[in-house]
């Protein structure tokens, strides 16, 4: 009895839903194998994929251990047979094989404790040097944490149908230490809705890092702790991972600076954190890491970059979070196209001496009634801002270089070097009447220097000068001639 599985270079191969697969003795043309039987022994000449694109078990021809599979595409895939008793006393499976957790006794009926069976499947794959576990549709109740192993993958039939259900509120669902080379895909990890357990918790103890981890198309929900906690994660991808209603942080990537390789070169793409109690995303000490098209909703902090180096957010956003983004220390954070909606504090907060922060295209939309500022920068920080769209006023300290801060001006290290117009105008013209005129602009400060030139002489021309000023409101130009009606050009400069 043989279970034919496909093992191309990337370790994964699938066919279309309900596709008919035939088997051949050559990669092109050749002779078709028609001596097949289904798992019950009924003769057949081809195999039909199920509604998820997976092939059922079937009997292969006698003495044939490999065939070419044809699913109607432009090329065929090589498949090899393995003994269905793999993982038992008859010997381990090949590391290229796929093994169904049902073959190890998992029921997926939502009643039986499937943790021992799935743990046995993990152990069998690990003993073989690695492998891929198929988790068919079902609800797999887990009374204990699954202790994962390196080079062992798990592929489900989809995050709505292949469900791993934790029942112990104080245990993680999937855990592992010093592991690498793991892919989890097409799964739902569901918790008891309380307690302290995390959905995925990978930690480093002796290895340089937790490397080559891939989470793709995974839904994690109702865990008492973090949705995803990874320690010293490196060279890894989290793709279309959704974490919702967890008691801790949605995505918690922690990288204390005690190794050279750990906590770097990781990508989060199309991920979503919804209604998590701690925060949406918390990157602690990560380096050279990117978040693209990621969203956070309904958490105290949407995104927190804590002493990170070279972390980039592109096309991300936070809705209904007290603070949309916090950059807490670190250096070289870049944020491009970030949107905050309904923030109830500071939409973006740069603090704790963060340096080299670049904010491009940050937009604040409909801040909440308790919102304090769009952009808040604290003393000791260094930031450059381009194209900020603010609803609430900014609170700027430290060094902030601004290009188009809303009034068309350029501000370098807190000083405007390109004049602008509008209510905060820094240059313009005014016509004297009986030798005097008041100029209204909020740009005037107590220490501002105002340059004056006569643009068009009028009346008895005198020498114009600044006679009075009200900081933040207006200043008065007066001429030495009471009958001067000249048009005077003015420009405000801020001293260093």
C-alpha positions as CSV (number, residue, x, y, z in Angstrom):
1,X,0.0,0.0,0.0
2,X,1.5,3.3,-1.1
3,X,0.7,7.0,-0.5
4,X,2.1,8.9,-3.4
5,X,3.3,12.3,-2.5
6,X,5.1,15.0,-4.6
7,X,8.4,16.5,-3.6
8,X,9.7,19.2,-5.9
9,X,12.5,21.6,-5.0
10,X,10.3,23.8,-2.8
11,X,8.8,20.9,-0.9
12,X,5.2,21.7,-1.9
13,X,3.1,20.7,-4.9
14,X,-0.7,20.8,-5.3
15,X,-3.3,20.5,-8.0
16,X,-6.6,22.2,-8.7
17,X,-9.7,21.4,-6.8
18,X,-11.2,18.1,-8.1
19,X,-8.5,17.7,-10.7
20,X,-8.0,14.2,-12.2
21,X,-4.5,13.0,-11.9
22,X,-3.0,10.2,-14.1
23,X,0.3,8.4,-13.6
24,X,3.0,7.6,-16.2
25,X,6.4,6.0,-16.5
26,X,8.0,9.0,-18.2
27,X,8.1,12.8,-17.7
28,X,6.8,13.2,-21.3
29,X,4.6,10.7,-23.3
30,X,5.5,7.2,-22.1
31,X,3.0,4.6,-20.8
32,X,0.3,5.2,-18.4
33,X,0.0,3.2,-15.2
34,X,-3.6,2.0,-14.9
35,X,-3.2,-0.7,-12.3
36,X,-4.4,1.4,-9.4
37,X,-6.7,0.8,-6.5
38,X,-8.3,3.1,-3.9
39,X,-7.7,2.6,-0.2
40,X,-10.4,0.0,0.0
41,X,-9.0,-2.0,-2.9
42,X,-11.4,-0.9,-5.6
43,X,-9.7,-0.8,-9.1
44,X,-9.2,2.6,-10.7
45,X,-7.1,4.1,-13.4
46,X,-6.7,7.7,-12.1
47,X,-6.9,9.7,-8.9
48,X,-9.2,12.6,-8.2
49,X,-8.1,15.5,-5.9
50,X,-10.5,16.5,-3.2
51,X,-12.2,19.9,-2.7
52,X,-8.9,21.2,-1.2
53,X,-6.6,20.0,-4.0
54,X,-5.1,17.1,-2.0
55,X,-4.8,13.5,-3.3
56,X,-6.4,10.7,-1.3
57,X,-4.6,7.5,-0.4
58,X,-4.4,4.8,-3.1
59,X,-2.7,1.6,-4.0
60,X,0.1,1.8,-6.6
61,X,1.2,-0.9,-9.0
62,X,3.3,-3.8,-7.7
63,X,7.0,-3.1,-7.5
64,X,6.7,0.5,-8.7
65,X,8.1,2.9,-6.2
66,X,8.0,6.1,-8.3
67,X,5.8,7.5,-11.1
68,X,5.2,10.8,-13.0
69,X,1.9,12.5,-12.1
70,X,0.0,14.4,-14.7
71,X,-2.8,16.8,-13.6
72,X,-3.4,18.2,-17.1
73,X,-0.8,20.9,-16.9
74,X,2.2,21.6,-19.1
75,X,4.5,19.4,-17.1
76,X,4.5,16.3,-14.9
77,X,5.7,15.9,-11.3
78,X,7.7,13.0,-9.9
79,X,6.1,11.2,-7.0
80,X,7.6,8.5,-4.7
81,X,5.8,5.9,-2.6
82,X,6.3,5.3,1.1
83,X,5.1,2.8,3.6
84,X,1.9,3.9,5.5
85,X,3.3,2.4,8.7
86,X,6.0,5.1,8.7
87,X,6.6,6.4,12.2
88,X,5.9,3.0,13.7
89,X,8.3,0.2,14.5
90,X,8.6,-0.6,10.8
91,X,10.9,2.4,10.4
92,X,10.8,6.2,9.8
93,X,9.5,7.9,6.7
94,X,11.7,9.7,4.2
95,X,12.2,13.4,4.9
96,X,10.5,14.1,1.6
97,X,7.2,12.4,2.5
98,X,4.0,14.0,3.5
99,X,2.3,12.3,6.5
100,X,-1.3,12.8,7.6
101,X,-1.8,13.3,11.3
102,X,-4.8,11.0,10.9
103,X,-2.3,8.1,10.3
104,X,-1.0,8.7,13.8
105,X,-4.4,8.5,15.4
106,X,-5.6,12.1,15.3
107,X,-9.4,12.3,14.9
108,X,-10.1,16.0,14.5
109,X,-13.6,15.5,15.9
110,X,-13.4,18.3,18.5
111,X,-13.8,15.8,21.3
112,X,-10.8,13.5,21.5
113,X,-7.5,14.9,22.8
114,X,-5.4,14.9,19.6
115,X,-2.2,16.3,21.2
116,X,-0.5,12.9,21.7
117,X,-1.2,11.8,18.1
118,X,0.0,15.0,16.6
119,X,3.1,15.0,18.9
120,X,3.9,11.5,17.7
121,X,3.6,12.7,14.1
122,X,6.1,15.6,14.9
123,X,8.4,13.1,16.5
124,X,8.3,10.7,13.5
125,X,9.1,13.5,11.0
126,X,11.9,14.9,13.2
127,X,13.4,11.4,13.6
128,X,13.4,11.1,9.8
129,X,15.3,14.3,9.5
130,X,12.3,16.4,8.7
131,X,9.0,16.2,6.8
132,X,5.6,17.7,6.2
133,X,2.5,16.9,8.2
134,X,-0.8,17.2,6.5
135,X,-3.6,18.3,8.9
136,X,-6.9,17.6,7.1
137,X,-10.1,19.6,7.8
138,X,-11.3,19.1,11.4
139,X,-11.1,20.5,14.9
140,X,-8.1,19.0,16.7
141,X,-8.5,19.4,20.5
142,X,-5.2,19.8,22.3
143,X,-4.9,19.2,26.0
144,X,-1.2,19.9,25.9
145,X,1.2,22.1,24.0
146,X,2.7,20.8,20.8
147,X,6.5,20.8,21.1
148,X,7.7,21.5,17.6
149,X,10.9,20.3,16.0
150,X,13.3,21.7,13.4
151,X,12.6,21.0,9.7
152,X,9.1,19.8,10.4
153,X,6.3,21.6,8.5
154,X,2.5,21.6,9.0
155,X,0.1,22.2,6.1
156,X,-3.6,22.4,6.7
157,X,-6.6,22.5,4.4
158,X,-7.3,26.2,5.2
159,X,-7.4,28.5,8.3
160,X,-11.2,28.0,8.5
161,X,-11.3,24.3,8.4
162,X,-8.0,22.9,9.8
163,X,-8.3,24.0,13.5
164,X,-5.9,23.3,16.3
165,X,-7.9,24.0,19.5
166,X,-6.1,24.6,22.8
167,X,-8.0,23.8,25.9
168,X,-5.4,24.5,28.6
169,X,-5.5,28.2,29.3
170,X,-2.0,28.4,30.7
171,X,-0.1,26.5,28.0
172,X,1.1,27.6,24.6
173,X,-0.5,26.0,21.6
174,X,2.7,25.5,19.5
175,X,6.1,25.9,21.2
176,X,9.7,25.2,20.4
177,X,13.2,26.1,21.5
178,X,16.3,26.5,19.2
179,X,14.3,25.4,16.1
180,X,14.7,26.4,12.5
181,X,13.3,25.5,9.1
182,X,9.6,25.4,10.0
183,X,6.6,26.2,7.9
184,X,3.1,26.5,9.3
185,X,0.4,27.1,6.6
186,X,-3.3,26.9,6.1
187,X,-4.1,26.5,9.8
188,X,-6.2,28.1,12.6
189,X,-4.8,28.2,16.1
190,X,-7.6,28.8,18.5
191,X,-7.3,29.3,22.2
192,X,-9.6,29.1,25.2
193,X,-10.1,32.9,25.4
194,X,-8.3,33.4,28.7
195,X,-5.1,32.5,30.6
196,X,-1.4,33.0,29.5
197,X,-0.7,30.7,26.6
198,X,0.5,32.0,23.3
199,X,-0.5,30.7,19.9
200,X,3.0,30.2,18.6
201,X,6.0,30.6,21.0
202,X,9.4,29.9,19.6
203,X,12.4,30.8,21.8
204,X,16.2,30.7,21.5
205,X,18.4,29.2,24.2
206,X,21.6,28.0,22.7
207,X,21.2,28.5,19.0
208,X,22.3,31.9,17.4
209,X,18.8,32.6,16.3
210,X,15.3,31.2,15.5
211,X,15.9,31.0,11.8
212,X,13.9,30.3,8.6
213,X,10.5,30.3,10.1
214,X,7.5,30.8,7.7
215,X,3.9,31.4,8.9
216,X,1.5,31.7,5.9
217,X,-2.3,31.9,5.8
218,X,-2.6,31.3,9.5
219,X,-5.4,32.6,11.8
220,X,-4.6,32.8,15.5
221,X,-7.4,33.9,17.9
222,X,-8.5,33.9,21.5
223,X,-5.2,33.1,23.1
224,X,-4.7,34.4,26.6
225,X,-1.1,35.5,25.8
226,X,0.5,36.6,22.6
227,X,-0.7,35.5,19.2
228,X,2.9,35.1,17.9
229,X,5.9,35.3,20.2
230,X,9.3,34.7,18.5
231,X,12.7,35.2,20.2
232,X,15.6,36.2,18.0
233,X,13.7,35.5,14.8
234,X,15.8,35.8,11.7
235,X,15.6,35.2,7.9
236,X,11.9,34.5,8.3
237,X,8.5,35.4,6.7
238,X,5.1,36.0,8.2
239,X,2.7,36.2,5.3
240,X,-1.1,36.8,5.6
241,X,-1.1,36.0,9.3
242,X,-4.1,37.2,11.2
243,X,-4.1,37.5,15.0
244,X,-7.3,38.6,16.7
245,X,-8.7,38.9,20.3
246,X,-5.6,37.7,22.2
247,X,-4.8,38.8,25.7
248,X,-1.2,39.8,24.9
249,X,0.4,41.2,21.8
250,X,-0.6,40.2,18.3
251,X,2.9,39.9,16.9
252,X,5.7,40.0,19.5
253,X,9.2,39.7,18.0
254,X,11.8,40.0,20.7
255,X,15.5,40.3,20.1
256,X,17.6,41.2,23.1
257,X,21.0,42.3,21.9
258,X,22.9,39.3,23.1
259,X,23.7,37.6,19.8
260,X,25.2,38.6,16.4
261,X,22.7,36.9,14.1
262,X,19.5,36.9,16.1
263,X,16.5,39.2,15.5
264,X,17.1,40.4,11.9
265,X,16.1,40.0,8.3
266,X,12.4,39.2,8.8
267,X,9.4,40.3,6.8
268,X,5.8,40.7,7.8
269,X,3.5,40.9,4.7
270,X,-0.2,41.4,4.7
271,X,-0.6,40.6,8.4
272,X,-3.5,41.8,10.6
273,X,-3.7,42.3,14.4
274,X,-7.3,42.9,15.6
275,X,-8.5,43.6,19.1
276,X,-5.4,42.4,21.0
277,X,-5.2,43.6,24.6
278,X,-1.4,44.4,24.7
279,X,-0.6,45.8,21.3
280,X,-0.9,45.0,17.6
281,X,2.8,44.7,16.8
282,X,5.7,44.9,19.2
283,X,9.2,44.6,17.7
284,X,11.8,44.7,20.5
285,X,15.4,45.0,19.4
286,X,14.7,43.7,15.8
287,X,17.0,44.8,13.0
288,X,16.7,45.1,9.2
289,X,13.1,44.0,9.3
290,X,10.1,45.1,7.2
291,X,6.4,45.3,7.6
292,X,4.4,45.7,4.4
293,X,0.6,46.2,4.1
294,X,0.1,45.3,7.7
295,X,-2.9,46.6,9.8
296,X,-3.6,47.0,13.5
297,X,-7.0,47.7,15.0
298,X,-8.4,48.1,18.5
299,X,-5.3,48.0,20.6
300,X,-3.6,50.5,23.0
301,X,-0.7,50.7,20.6
302,X,-0.9,49.7,16.9
303,X,2.8,49.4,16.2
304,X,5.7,49.7,18.6
305,X,9.3,49.7,17.5
306,X,11.4,49.4,20.6
307,X,15.2,50.0,20.2
308,X,15.1,48.6,16.7
309,X,17.6,49.2,13.9
310,X,16.7,49.8,10.3
311,X,13.1,48.7,10.6
312,X,10.7,49.8,7.8
313,X,6.9,50.1,7.6
314,X,5.4,50.5,4.2
315,X,1.7,50.9,3.5
316,X,0.6,50.1,7.0
317,X,-2.1,51.5,9.2
318,X,-3.6,51.6,12.6
319,X,-7.3,52.2,13.4
320,X,-9.0,52.8,16.8
321,X,-5.7,52.6,18.7
322,X,-4.7,55.0,21.4
323,X,-1.3,55.5,19.7
324,X,-1.0,54.4,16.1
325,X,2.8,54.1,16.0
326,X,5.4,54.4,18.8
327,X,9.1,54.6,17.9
328,X,10.8,54.1,21.2
329,X,14.6,54.6,20.9
330,X,16.6,52.8,18.2
331,X,17.8,54.2,14.9
332,X,17.0,54.2,11.3
333,X,13.3,53.6,11.4
334,X,11.5,54.5,8.1
335,X,7.8,54.8,7.8
336,X,6.2,55.3,4.3
337,X,2.5,55.8,3.7
338,X,1.3,55.2,7.3
339,X,-2.3,56.1,8.1
340,X,-3.9,56.4,11.6
341,X,-7.6,56.6,12.0
342,X,-9.5,57.4,15.2
343,X,-6.4,57.5,17.4
344,X,-7.2,58.7,20.9
345,X,-3.7,59.8,21.9
346,X,-0.8,60.8,19.7
347,X,-1.1,59.3,16.3
348,X,2.6,58.9,16.0
349,X,5.0,59.2,18.9
350,X,8.8,59.4,18.6
351,X,10.6,59.2,21.9
352,X,13.5,57.9,24.1
353,X,16.2,59.5,21.9
354,X,15.2,57.7,18.7
355,X,17.4,58.9,15.8
356,X,17.3,58.8,12.1
357,X,13.5,58.4,12.0
358,X,12.0,59.2,8.6
359,X,8.2,59.7,8.3
360,X,6.9,60.0,4.7
361,X,3.2,60.4,3.8
362,X,1.9,60.0,7.4
363,X,-1.8,60.8,7.4
364,X,-4.1,61.3,10.4
365,X,-7.8,60.7,9.8
366,X,-10.7,61.5,12.3
367,X,-8.8,61.5,15.6
368,X,-10.8,60.6,18.7
369,X,-12.1,63.1,21.2
370,X,-9.2,62.5,23.6
371,X,-6.5,62.8,20.9
372,X,-3.5,64.9,22.0
373,X,-1.4,65.3,18.9
374,X,-0.9,64.0,15.4
375,X,2.9,63.8,15.6
376,X,4.7,64.0,19.0
377,X,8.5,64.1,19.1
378,X,10.3,64.2,22.4
379,X,13.6,65.9,23.4
380,X,16.7,64.0,22.2
381,X,15.0,62.6,19.1
382,X,16.0,63.2,15.5
383,X,13.3,62.9,12.8
384,X,12.6,64.0,9.2
385,X,9.0,64.4,8.1
386,X,7.8,64.7,4.5
387,X,4.1,65.3,3.5
388,X,2.5,65.0,7.0
389,X,-1.3,65.4,6.9
390,X,-2.3,66.3,10.4
391,X,-5.7,67.0,12.0
392,X,-4.5,67.6,15.5
393,X,-1.7,70.0,16.2
394,X,1.8,68.5,16.4
395,X,3.9,68.6,19.5
396,X,7.5,68.8,18.3
397,X,10.7,68.7,20.4
398,X,14.1,67.4,19.7
399,X,15.3,67.9,16.1
400,X,12.6,67.7,13.5
401,X,13.4,68.4,9.8
402,X,10.1,69.1,8.0
403,X,9.3,69.3,4.3
404,X,5.8,70.6,3.7
405,X,4.6,70.6,7.3
406,X,1.2,71.7,6.1
407,X,2.0,75.2,5.1
408,X,4.3,74.7,2.2
409,X,7.5,75.5,4.1
410,X,10.8,73.6,4.6
411,X,12.0,73.4,8.2
412,X,15.5,72.2,9.0
413,X,16.5,71.6,12.6
414,X,13.4,73.6,13.7
415,X,14.1,76.6,11.6
416,X,12.1,77.6,8.5
417,X,14.4,78.3,5.6
418,X,11.8,78.5,2.8
419,X,9.0,81.1,3.4
420,X,5.4,80.1,3.1
421,X,2.0,81.8,2.8
422,X,-1.3,81.4,4.6
423,X,-2.2,82.2,8.1
424,X,1.3,81.2,9.1
425,X,2.9,83.3,6.4
426,X,6.6,84.1,6.6
427,X,6.7,86.5,3.7
428,X,4.4,88.8,1.9
429,X,3.6,92.5,1.1
430,X,1.7,95.1,3.0
431,X,0.7,98.7,2.0
432,X,1.2,101.5,4.5
433,X,-1.6,103.9,5.3
434,X,-0.5,107.1,7.0
435,X,2.9,105.4,7.5
436,X,1.7,102.3,9.3
437,X,0.2,98.8,8.7
438,X,-0.5,95.7,10.7
439,X,0.5,92.2,9.3
440,X,-1.4,89.2,10.7
441,X,0.6,86.0,10.8
442,X,1.0,83.3,13.4
443,X,4.6,82.8,12.3
444,X,5.9,85.9,14.1
445,X,7.8,85.1,17.3
446,X,9.3,87.3,20.0
447,X,12.8,86.6,18.6
448,X,12.0,86.6,14.9
449,X,14.0,88.8,12.6
450,X,11.8,90.6,10.0
451,X,13.4,91.9,6.8
452,X,11.6,94.9,5.1
453,X,12.1,96.3,1.6
454,X,10.1,99.0,-0.2
455,X,8.5,97.3,-3.3
456,X,6.5,100.2,-4.6
457,X,7.2,103.8,-3.3
458,X,4.1,105.9,-2.4
459,X,3.4,109.2,-0.8
460,X,6.4,110.7,1.1
461,X,8.7,107.8,1.3
462,X,10.4,107.1,4.7
463,X,12.2,104.2,6.2
464,X,10.0,101.3,7.3
465,X,10.7,99.4,10.5
466,X,9.0,96.9,12.9
467,X,7.2,99.0,15.5
468,X,5.5,96.3,17.5
469,X,4.8,92.6,17.6
470,X,2.4,90.2,19.3
471,X,4.1,86.7,19.2
472,X,2.0,84.2,17.4
473,X,-0.5,86.8,16.1
474,X,0.8,89.9,14.3
475,X,3.4,92.6,13.9
476,X,3.2,96.3,13.0
477,X,5.3,98.0,10.2
478,X,5.8,101.7,10.7
479,X,7.6,104.3,8.5
480,X,9.6,107.3,9.6
481,X,7.2,109.3,7.4
482,X,3.6,109.7,8.6
483,X,2.5,110.3,4.9
484,X,4.3,107.2,3.6
485,X,1.9,105.0,1.4
486,X,4.5,102.6,0.0
487,X,4.0,98.9,-0.5
488,X,6.5,97.1,1.7
489,X,7.8,93.6,1.3
490,X,8.5,91.6,4.5
491,X,10.1,88.2,5.4
492,X,10.3,86.5,8.8
493,X,13.5,84.6,9.7
494,X,14.1,82.6,12.9
495,X,17.5,83.1,14.6
496,X,19.5,80.0,15.7
